[in-house]
Amino acid sequence: MIRIRFLSADGASETLVDAQPGDRLLDLAQAHGQPLEGTCEGAMACSTCHVHLVGGDVAALPPPSEEEEDMLDFAAGANRQSRLACQIKLVAGMAALDVKMPRGVVDMSR
């Protein structure tokens, strides 16, 4: 089991979620009321599932693809911790992941 901690953009609230290897981060976030649109449903045609990975077993995840990095160029407030939640599948061996919501998103599909 992998413990996911979703942190609000202002840090005032958090939601704890138990997940399994193979779970997609966007699906978990949406199922637990996080403010991620995921407009393109994982096709990497928008940045509405942009998150910041701020702690836990981040190093266990595969690095972002070139396509994901290109799409992150359009994400509001992107930084070195930025990822697209639609592209993150949890992997075996992870114990925890801390995910902070960004302050805003840019919806490229509209």
N, C-alpha and C positions, 0 to 999 in steps of 0.2 A: 504494500500500500504506500502511496505517495501523498504526503500532506501538502496541499496547495493553499497558500495564504494570499488572498486577493486584498490589496490595500487600495483605499480610495485615493484619488488624486491629491487631496488635502491631508491625507494621513490620519483623518479623524475616525475612520472606521475600517474594519477588516472582516473578511468572511473566510472561514476555514472550510476546506473541501477535501474529502478523501478521494483519491483517484487511483487508477491502475495504469501500468505500462501500456502504451498503445493509445490511451485516451488523447484526444486532440484538445489543446488548451482552449480554443475558441468555443467548442461545444460545452466544456465545463463552465466557462465564464458565463455563457448565455443561459445555461440551465440553472445557474445560481445568482441570477439577477444583476450581473455586471454590465456596465454601460458600453458594450461592444456591439456594433451593428453587424459587421461581417457581411456587408452589402453584396460582395461578389461571391460569397459562399466558398471561399478558399481558392479562387482562380488567380489570386494576386493581381487583381485589376483595380483595387482600391487600397486605402490604408485605414479603413474603419475598424480594424481589429488590432491596431497598434498598441503595444504594451511595453512597459519597462520591466525587465527581469532584474530584480534588485538583491536577491539572496537565495540561499539554498544551493542545490546541486546544479547550478547553471552550467558549469563546465562539463557536465555529463551529456548535455544536449549537443547534437551536431551543429556546426556553425551555419549561419544563414547562407542560402544560395546567392549567387550573383543577382538573380531575378528579385529575390526578397530584398537585398540591399538596395537595388535600384528603386523598388517601390517605397522603401523607407525614406528615400529622398523627398517624397511627397508628404510624409507624416509630420504633423505639427508637433514641435517639441522633441523631435527625434534626437537621440544621443547614443553613446556606445552601448548602452543597456537595452536599446530598442530592438524589438522583434515583432513580427506579425503573428498573432496568436493562432491564425489559421494554419500556419506552417510548423507549429510546434506539436510534435507527438511525444508524449512522455516515454522515457526509456527505462528499462529494467535497471535496477541498482540505484535509482534515485530514491531519496528519503523525503525530500522537501523541495519546494520551489516558492519563492516569494515574488509576486507579480503586482506591480503598481500600475494603476490606471493613469494614463496621461491626462493633462488638463484639457486637451481638445483633439479633434481628429479632422482630417480633410477627406471628404467623400468624393472621390474622383469619378464615381459612376453617375453623378448628377450633372 
